[in-house]
Amino acid sequence: MRNAPPEYWCVFVRRFLHASPQVTEQLWRAFQADCSTAVRWQLDLCSISPTVERQQKMLILLPPKDLLEAAERLIRPGKRRHKEVIDLEERILVCTNAAGGWR
């Protein structure tokens, strides 16, 4: 089943992580199967009204490691990694603090 990514997912991944629209959608498809109800709910809330509090909660519920795991699923075994995926992973790592959360 293919669902469009929530609006806030697109905002977060495109603006904060500088991903292309194509990679943003691919990352959502890779991520959504493991997406918890709490994360989906928070994404929907941020899509409706992205208050500072809601966005901070979103960053807690969606740690960098979850996005890195989803990005890893974008890579086909035995194939070269796309530069856009490498750039996305690097950006996630740059935005990760020593405790594994967002900077």
Beta strands, then each sheet from edge to edge (+ up, - down):
end
